[in-house]
Amino acid sequence: MLEFLFIFLVITYVISVSYTVAFTRSEGKDERGQQILANGYTLGYSIAVIGILLSFLTTKLSFVSLGYKVALDFALMSIWFSGIMVAVYIFYKNKTA
């Protein structure tokens, strides 16, 4: 079951990154597109950094040892979530503007 979840995460991450790259090539050249990309990447990197820091802190500072595998899974899921949120933000801003 966990393998299916990670395969699903990889597929959705590839789709979201493909959409982000397509937006960058088509509409990311003007000032509006560059602003949308900058805000989207700021959101995505913030989510990824917070997720990785939380996974590190839960491994190092927790009273209950969760193990490094759980921390690594949490870090990977935060990176996945950040990629999805970048694509969602770009899609939303592109359609509403």
LINCOR-V508784 format. One record per pair of residues at least 24 apart in sequence whose ideal C-beta (glycine too) atoms are under 10 Angstrom apart, sorted by the first residue. I is the first residue (numbers start at 1). GAP is how many residues later the second one is. Records with the same first field share a line. If there is no record, write none. Layout:
# LINCOR-V508784
I=GAP ; GAP
This chain:
# LINCOR-V508784
2=71
5=68 ; 72
6=67 ; 70 ; 71 ; 74
8=72
9=67 ; 68 ; 70 ; 71 ; 72 ; 74 ; 75
10=66 ; 70
12=68 ; 69 ; 71 ; 72 ; 75
13=63 ; 66 ; 67 ; 68 ; 69 ; 70 ; 71 ; 74
14=69
15=68 ; 69 ; 72
16=28 ; 64 ; 66 ; 67 ; 68 ; 69 ; 70 ; 71 ; 72 ; 74 ; 75
17=66 ; 67 ; 69 ; 70
18=69
19=64 ; 67 ; 68 ; 69 ; 71 ; 72 ; 75
20=24 ; 63 ; 66 ; 67 ; 69 ; 70 ; 71
21=66
22=65 ; 68
23=63 ; 64 ; 67 ; 68 ; 70 ; 71
24=66
26=68
27=63 ; 67
28=62
32=61 ; 62 ; 65
33=57 ; 60 ; 61 ; 64
35=58 ; 62
36=53 ; 54 ; 55 ; 56 ; 57 ; 58 ; 61
37=49 ; 52 ; 53 ; 56
39=47 ; 50 ; 51 ; 54
40=45 ; 46 ; 47 ; 48 ; 49 ; 50 ; 51 ; 52 ; 53 ; 54
41=41 ; 45 ; 48 ; 49
42=44 ; 47
43=39 ; 42 ; 43 ; 45 ; 46 ; 47
44=35 ; 37 ; 38 ; 39 ; 40 ; 41 ; 42 ; 43 ; 44 ; 45 ; 46
45=37 ; 41
46=36 ; 39
47=31 ; 32 ; 33 ; 34 ; 35 ; 36 ; 37 ; 38 ; 39
48=27 ; 30 ; 31 ; 32 ; 33 ; 34 ; 35 ; 37 ; 38
49=29 ; 30 ; 33
50=28 ; 32
51=24 ; 25 ; 26 ; 27 ; 28 ; 29 ; 30 ; 31
52=24 ; 26 ; 27 ; 30
53=25
54=24
